[in-house]
Amino acid sequence: MEILRLRIEKQGRAGKTVTVIEGLTREKRLMEEITVELRRTLSTGGTFRERTIYLQGDHRVRLKTLLAEKGFTVKGC
């Protein structure tokens, strides 16, 4: 069981909010597929870099539910 951490960043992003998901330990290809699925579900932009997913906007509430459905434990925000 993976424990993922959610947080929000604004600093250094011209005042725009970014939701950050950290703690991913599965293989890179699978994480990239999850990133694409989350982007599509949330209708937002985002990327996967260095075991971290970055999604544009504040999606903490919906992400907790979506990630829990996928079998992840979510902490933070």
N, C-alpha and C positions, 0 to 999 in steps of 0.2 A: 504494500500500500504506500503510495507516494503522498507526501505532504507538500502541497503547493502553497505559496505565499502570494497574496494579492496586495498590491499597493498602488497608489496614485502618484504620478510625477507631474510637476508643472515647471519646475525650475530648469532653465536652459532650453526651453521649448517655446519661446516667444509667447508665454502665457497660455498655451494650449494644454489640455489635459490628456494624459496618456495612462492607460491601465497596464500595469506590469505584472506578469505572472512568472514567478521564480520557483526553482526547485525541481525542474524537470530532469529526470534521469534515464528516460527511455531512449531508444535509438533515434538518431536525428531524423530519418525519413518519416517515422511515425509522428514525431512532434511537428514536423512541417505539415503533415496531413491534418493534424488537430488544429493547427493555426489556420489553415485554409477553411476548415469547417467552422471554426469560431467566427472568422471574418465574414463568412457567408451568412451564418445564423444571425449575427449582430448587425449586419449591413454596415460594416465599417472597414477602414483600412488597418493594416497592421503588418508585422513582420516577426520572424523568428531568428534570433541571434544569440549565440553562445549560451544555449540551454535556457533562454529567457524569451517569452512571448511579449511583444509590445502591441497594444491595440489602441487606436485613436479614440479618445473620449472616455467617459466614466461609465464603465459597465460592470461594476463590482457586484451589484445585486443579481443580475442575470447570470454572470459568470459563476458565482457560487453554486447556483442551481445546475447549470449546464455541466460544470466539471464534476459535481457530486454524482450526477447521472452516469458519467463516464467511469466512476469508481475511484476518483481522487478525493483525498481529504484536503479541504481548503481552510487556510487560516489567514487572518488579517482582515483589515477594513471591514 
